[in-house]
Amino acid sequence: MIPVTTINTLEDCWHSLSQLGASLSEAEWKLATELPGWSVQDNLSHLIGVERMMQGLPATDHRSGTTDYVRNPIGEMNEHEVDSRRALTGADVLDEWNELIAIRSQTLHAADDAYFAQPALTPTGAGTLADFLDVRILDCWLHEQDMRRAAGHFGNLSGAAAEHTVDRLIRTIPIVVGKRAATPEGCAVAINITDGVERQLVCEVQNSRAKFVSAASAPPVATIDLTTEAFVVLAAGRQTSDHVDAEVSGDHELAQRVLSQFNMMI
């Protein structure tokens, strides 16, 4: 099956990145982001490298120097692509991005069912190319937000790509509430996300396992209220809970354990 919604959402994210890039000065392109060693420009260079791979285009033959934040072969591959573009201007990288996403859009719209059904190794395990594209929405949107926060150009915190990303990230909340934060048996934690993507979530521990419920068996022992941006930077491991504003009520100690264990990225 052709994943029409996935393609449309991914294209929306690509175009939002292009619009953001067009608004940046050269100084803003070079600003540091929360990702170790990466500037605003480096984030887009990384996305270019992955999209080139998806298009079947050759990887760079450039080799970056040794860095302490690169810890695995995938990180090395990413750093080669990023470092190969560091001498360019932000405008040069944006031009390459715009040309590439035009090609990618043509490829995706011309592809048939078999193309999207072909096996692919995704960041979450074995799947299909359609599954990989589903994860690409999250990756592209998160890096767009990395760029926006660094440059102070906030936006695109609502809409299809934002909702898709938040909904993928919240899948891990039961692990956070149950296993990581050690919420007691029969107790529930409420998490309310606002200011962008609106989600009201209740996670309860039943039979030693936490799961989402439509209503808790008893009033939640802890409630956490945070913005979409705050949720994303915690869930994506961009910041720690002591650097993020969140309102908590009820069992403050439990709420803080949940917040401190919110990093859901692999």
N, C-alpha and C positions, 0 to 999 in steps of 0.2 A: 504494500500500500504506500502511495506517495504521501509523505507527511506534510501536507499543505500548510497546516497551522504552524508547524515547526519552522518551515522555510520562511513564512511571512514574518514570524516573530524574530527570527535570526536576521532577516533583512532590515527590520525596523531597528534592531540593535546596531547593525553595521552603519546604517545611515545616521543614527544618533551619534555614533563615534565620529563620522565624517563631519557633521555639523559642529561638534565640540572642537575638533581639530582646526576647523576653519576659524574659530574664534580665539585661538591661542596665539600669543606672541612668541617669538623665539625664546625669550627668557622663560616663559611659562612652560614651554616644551622641555626645558632642561631642569625643571624643579624636581626635587627628590620626592618619591612617593613612599608609602608605608611598606612597600616590598623592598627588602634589603638590596641595595646596590642599583635599583632601577629608578630611572627618571620617568616623567610623564611620557616622553618619547619612547623610552625603552618598552613601556607597556604595549604601545601600538606596534613596535617592531616585533615583539613576541607574537602578537596576534597575526601579523603578516607571515611569520615563519610557519605557524600552524596551518594557516589557510593555503599557503603554497604547498605544503605537504598534502593537504586534502585534495588539492587540484592536481597532484602528481607532478608538480614542478620541482626541479632540483634544489636540494638544500645548499646553503652556502658552503664553500670550501674554506672559509675563514675559520681560524681557531682562536678563541679568546684566551687570555691569560688565566692563571689560577686565582680563584676567589674563594673566600671562606664561606660564602652563602650558597655555593653550588655543591650539592651533596650526593647526587646520583646521575646516572647516564642521561635521563630525560632533562634534568637541570642543565647538564653540559650542552646538550643539543639546543636547548632554549637560549643559553647564554651565547653560543656561537652566532645565532641569528641576531640576537640583540646587539652584541658587540660589533658585528659587521656593519651596523647602521649608525653607530655612535658618532662618526665623523660627519654625518649628513645633517642638514638642517631639518627642523621639524616639518617644514613645508615639503621637503623632498620625500620624507617618510609618508606624509599624508598623501602626496601624489601617487606613490606606489600603492598605498592602501586603497585609494579610490579606484585605481585601474584594476587592482586585484579583485575587489568585491564585485565589480561589474562582470568580470569573467566568472567568478563563483556563482553569481546569480543566474547567468546564462546556463551554466552547467546544471545547476539544481533544477531549473525550470524545464530543461530539455530531457532530464533523466526519467527513466521508467521505473516500474516497481522493482525490477531485479537489481537495479543500481542501489536502491535504498535498503534492500534486503541482504546485500552482501555482508559477510562477517567482518566485524571490526572490533578491535580491542579498545574499550573505552576506559576512562579513569576509574570507573566502578566495576570493571570486569569485562568478560566477553559479551558481545552483543552484535548489533547490526550497525550499518552506517547511519541509519535513521536514529538509533540510540545515541551514537556519537554526536550527531547534530543537536540532539536534545541537550546534551551536556555542553555543547558549544555555546548555546544561549547563555547559560550560567557563566561560563568562562569569559565571554565577551562583555557581558553586562557588568560583571564584577570588576574587570579591568577598566571599563569605562568609568565606573564609580571611583576606582583608585585614582584615575587621572583627574576626575572632577574635584575630588577632595583636595588633592595636592595643589591644583591651580585655583581653587576657590570658585569654580564654575559649577555650582550645584544644580542638579536637575535630573530628569528621567528616573525619578524614584517611584513612579507609578506607571501603570500600563502593562502590556502583555509580557515584556521581557522581565520587568521587575517582579511581577506576580509569579512568573515561571520560576525565577531564581529563588525567591522566598519560599515557594511551595516545595522546591527540591530540598532546600536547607532545613525546613522544619521537619522533614522525615526523620531526622536524627534526634529530635527533642526527647522522645521516650528513652533513648539510651542515656542522654544527658541527665534527665530527671531521675531515672531509676538506677542505673548502674553507676554512673559517675558521681552524682550528687547524693546517692544513698537515701532517697526519700523513703520513709518508713512505709510498711505494708498498710494498705487501706487509705493512705493519704494522697491528696491531689495538689498539684501546682497549676495555677492559672497564669498564662502568658498572653498579654495583649499587645499587639503590634499596631502602631498607628502612623499617621503622617506619611502616607504614600500607599503602601499595601496594607490594607486593614485585615487583621486576623485576630480572632479571639479563640484561644486554644486552652483546653483543659486536659492535663495528663495525670492519670491516676495509677498507682501501683496496685495491681491485683494479682494474687498468686505469684508474688515475687517478681512480677514483670510490669513495667510501666507501659501504658498505652493511652492513646487519645480516647476520650469519652465525650459524648454530647453533653452530659451533666455529671458532676461528681456525686458520689454516694453521700458525701458530707461536704460542708463548705471547704473550699481549698485552704490548706494550712498556710500557703504562701501565694502571693500574687505579685507578678512582675509586669510593669508597664514600661515599654520602650518604643522609640521611634523605629521606623523601617531602617533608617541609616544606622542607628545604634545596633539593631539586631544583626544587620549585615556585617558590620565591621567585627562584631564578636564571633558570629557564626563562621565567617571566612578567615578568622585568625589574623585579621589586620591589626586589631588592638586588643588589649586585655581589659577585664572588667573594671579595673581601677582607673581607666582612662575614658570610660563611657558613662553617660548619665542614664540612669534607670530608676524608676520609682518602685519601691517594694513595700509591701504591707504583709502583716502576719508574721510568720517565722522568718525573721531577717537573716538568721544564720543559714537556714536552708536556701533561701533565695540567693544569697551570696555564693553558696556552693554551686547552685545551678548556673549563675552568671559566670563564675570563674571557669566553668567547664564547657562553655558554649562553643568552643572551636570545633567545627564539624568537618573541616576540610581534610582530605587525605593527603 
